[in-house]
Amino acid sequence: MGDIGSLGLGALLAIMIVAQNRMLILPLLGFVFFIELGSLIIQMTSRHLLGRRIFKMTPIHHHLEMIGWSEEKIVERFWIINTLAVIVAVWISVH
């Protein structure tokens, strides 16, 4: 799809969620993206405050590669996790 299409769809999704006042489900719809960002924030904070790393490398998918997971396994697990998060988000928005 490319950047133009994906950025447009992402903006449309965000605008629709804000217009419906359902902003709490946005992290569930992009759960993997928030996990990736969260791992980076945790790593940077721990390096500055504790002086050591929590993960071998960030974002989290690189850490999983370094501990021996294959790329296919990581993508498969992220698909499953994100699918479950989207199902929960849809269930919350319906109820």
Contacts in CASP RR format, 6 or more apart in sequence:
PFRMAT RR
TARGET T0000
AUTHOR 0000-0000-0000
METHOD contacts of the structure
MODEL  1
MGDIGSLGLGALLAIMIVAQNRMLILPLLGFVFFIELGSLIIQMTSRHLL
GRRIFKMTPIHHHLEMIGWSEEKIVERFWIINTLAVIVAVWISVH
1 9 0 8 1.000
13 29 0 8 1.000
14 26 0 8 1.000
17 23 0 8 1.000
17 25 0 8 1.000
17 26 0 8 1.000
17 29 0 8 1.000
22 93 0 8 1.000
24 92 0 8 1.000
25 89 0 8 1.000
25 92 0 8 1.000
25 93 0 8 1.000
27 34 0 8 1.000
28 85 0 8 1.000
28 86 0 8 1.000
28 88 0 8 1.000
28 89 0 8 1.000
28 92 0 8 1.000
29 85 0 8 1.000
29 86 0 8 1.000
29 89 0 8 1.000
30 82 0 8 1.000
30 85 0 8 1.000
30 86 0 8 1.000
31 81 0 8 1.000
31 82 0 8 1.000
31 85 0 8 1.000
31 86 0 8 1.000
32 78 0 8 1.000
32 81 0 8 1.000
32 82 0 8 1.000
32 85 0 8 1.000
35 60 0 8 1.000
35 81 0 8 1.000
36 59 0 8 1.000
36 60 0 8 1.000
36 61 0 8 1.000
37 59 0 8 1.000
39 55 0 8 1.000
39 58 0 8 1.000
39 59 0 8 1.000
39 60 0 8 1.000
39 63 0 8 1.000
40 58 0 8 1.000
40 59 0 8 1.000
42 54 0 8 1.000
42 55 0 8 1.000
43 53 0 8 1.000
43 54 0 8 1.000
43 55 0 8 1.000
43 58 0 8 1.000
46 52 0 8 1.000
46 53 0 8 1.000
46 54 0 8 1.000
47 53 0 8 1.000
55 63 0 8 1.000
56 62 0 8 1.000
56 63 0 8 1.000
56 66 0 8 1.000
56 67 0 8 1.000
57 63 0 8 1.000
57 65 0 8 1.000
57 66 0 8 1.000
61 74 0 8 1.000
61 78 0 8 1.000
64 74 0 8 1.000
65 71 0 8 1.000
65 74 0 8 1.000
END
